Amino acid sequence: MRCFQEAVTNRRTNYALGKNIDVLPSQIIAVVEKMTKEVPSSFNMQSARVVVALNDNHNKIWQITKDTLRGIVPADKFAPTEAKIDSFAAAYGTVLFFD
């Protein structure tokens, strides 16, 4: 229990994302599949669905996000939004969770 509490307490979000990784796409997908099955859920229904988007699909997700927000966020305030989206797009891939 203490180890879990320390892991939660010390967790951090990594914003320095990049496309150079030392694992195979198949390894990423296997870990995401296993964690989706193992993570606790309401009434143990395991209803979560996950999409792992890599390469062109990853890039398309963030382009769609940017295009959509460009129509919502005022132009004079869009620069910080665009910078944040670009930082996410700089990653190797995207994992989308659906419940």
N, C-alpha and C positions, 0 to 999 in steps of 0.2 A: 504494500500500500504506500509506504514512504517513497519508494522509487517512482511510482506513478505520480504522486503529488509533486515530487521534485521535477519530473519531466514536464508536467503542466505548468508549474511555476516558472521554469526556466525556458519555456518555449518562446521562440521569436519568429517573426516573419522576415523572410529574406527577400529584399527588394532588388538585390543585385542579380538579376536574372540574365541568363545567357543561353546560347544554343549549343555550346560545347559541353557535352556530358560524357561520363564514363560508363554508361549502362546502355544496354540494347533496348529498343522500343518494346520488344516482347517482354523484357523484365519489368518495365514500367507498367505495362498492361496487366501482367500477372500480379504485381503488388496491389494495384488499384482494385482488381477483381477480388483478391483475397480480403483486403480491408473492407470492401463494401459488404462482403458476406459476414465478416466478423464484428464489425462495429455494432454496438447496441442500438436497437430501434424500439419505437413504441410497440408494446405487446409482442415484441420479437417477430415483427412481420417482415423485416428485411425488404421493405418496399422500395428502397432507393434504386435508382437507375443511374448509370454513369456513362458518359461519352468521353473517350480519350481522343483528343484532336491533336494530330501531329502534322508537321510540314505544311502543305497548302491549306489543309482544313483549319489548322491553328491560325494561320495568317488571315484566312477569310473571316473567322470569328471576330478577330480584333478589328478588321476593316469594317465589318458590318456594325460593330459596336461604335466605332469612331464616327461612321457616317450617320448613324441614328442619333448619337448625342450632339453632333454638329447641328442637327435640326432642332434640338431642344435647348441647348446651352447658348446663351447670348454670345455673339461673335467676339465681343470685347473681353469675355471671361473664358473663352474656350481654350486658351493656351495651356493652363495648368491641367485641364482635363485631357487634352491631347498628349501632354507629356506623360501623364499617368498611364494612359492607354498604350502609348509607345513602349513604356517600360514593361508592361505585361506582354506585349507583342514580341519583345526581345527574348522571351523565354523559348525553351525548346518545344513546349507543348502546353495544352490547356486541358484541365480535367473539369468537366461540367457535371454537377450532381443534380438529379431530379428526384423529387418525392411526389 
